[in-house]
Amino acid sequence: ITKDQLDDYFVYAEIGVILGARLGYILFYDTHTMYYLTNPWQIFNPFIDGQFVGIRGMSFHGAILGFLVGSYLYHRRHGIPFGRLMDLVAVSVPLAYVFGRIGNFLNQELVGRATDVPWGIYVYDTLRHPSQLYEAFVEGIVVFVIIYAYRHRKAFEGELILLYGFLYGIGRGLVEFYRAPDAQIGYLAGQWLTLGMALSFAMAGVSAILWVYFKRNRRKVV
């Protein structure tokens, strides 16, 4: 893959990520989904009552879906193997994810659940798990190390992205036990199951099923 091809690909990927992240939030997390579906021009409207507030609400799971769509469109137009593109991304995304979660930590976003552990941090006068740092380590550093170490052992094009989907899904699902649920949704069941947890374990399950399928058939991912 040449530098020019990568430059073109990043345009597709970035557009897919932005659209997917925003639409994913609207569909999965926002409590006014029907309003946005009937007024789609408001999805990316950064103004409320004439005041600039920015675009609020992005979903990582939605970003992944948008990224996959953008990548597939690029593959269809330029003929570069889809699995090869995905494996390239699988190695690089985890480290970028680390910086994203550190940013959440510094901005006191996506906070952890209340706790009494000695390494807890105070957020709005409540001692909480630094779940953003847990995510940065588990879903970023640990996932990167595993994928990087495995990259030369892959059996087919696209295996690394499936490995990423499985590892991220499991890691995120486990860390969700320490992360506070979205305020507008709360827990889906009991005082433990969050939407992020459900989506993450589903992501891991789908990745595992696809891995078994392609492994058995020794086929490339597109």
Order of alpha helices (4+ residues) and beta strands (2+ residues): alpha-alpha-beta-beta-alpha-alpha-beta-beta-alpha-alpha-alpha-alpha
